[in-house]
Amino acid sequence: MKNIRAMSIAAVAALSLVSFTSFAAESVSAHGSTLDSAEAHIAAKAKAAGAESYKITSARVDNGAYMTAELFK
């Protein structure tokens, strides 16, 4: 009984991870002179791709701003 319960919990955990990762459609990157302008480029790419939302995964500022994000549909 304990073994079946442990296997069920493991299966549910694995399936939940698969469902969350399947929503990430693609990764995009953008350059700008400031973080705000780089995010505006990300937002424009998300809208053009038909994404419902995006999550910024990295941002760097040195001689301009560079940003990457995941788009979610």
N, C-alpha and C positions, 0 to 999 in steps of 0.2 A: 504493500500500500504506500509506504514512504517512497519507494522507488518510482512508482507511477506519478506521485505528486511532484517529485523533484523533476521528472522528465517533462511534466506538463508545464511547470514553471519555467523551465529552460526553453521550451518550445514557444511559449507566449513571449518571453523576453526576446528571443531571436526574431520572431515575426514582427514585433513592435519596432525593432531596429530597422528591419527591411522596409516597413511602411514609411517610417520617417525619412529614410534616405531616398526613397523613390520620388519624393516631392521636389527634391533639388534638381531642377532642370538643367542648369548649366552655370558655369562660373564666367564672370566677365571682369575686365579690368579697365581702368580709365586713368588718364593723366589730366592735371589741371594746375593752375598757378596757385590755388589755395585748396584746402580740404573741402570747402563748400563747393567750389567749382568742380572738383573731381566727383563729389557725391551727386551733383547735378547731372554729370555725364552718366553715372551709374543709373540714376533714376530714369534718364532718357532711354538708355539701353534696355532697362527693365520694361518700360512701357512699350517700346518697339517690339520686344519679344513676347508681349502679352502676359508677362508675369504679374501675379497678384501682389507679391511682396519681394523684398530682397533683404539680405543680411550681409553687412559689411564684415569681411573676414580679416582684412588687414589694411593698414593705412601707413604711409611713410611720407615724410616731408624732408626733402633735401634737394635744393635746386628745382623746386616745384613739388607738387603733391602726386602721389601714386596710390591707388586704391583698388582693391579687389573685392568682389562680392559674389554670393550665391543667389541665383534667381529661383523663386519658388512659384510654381503654377498651381 
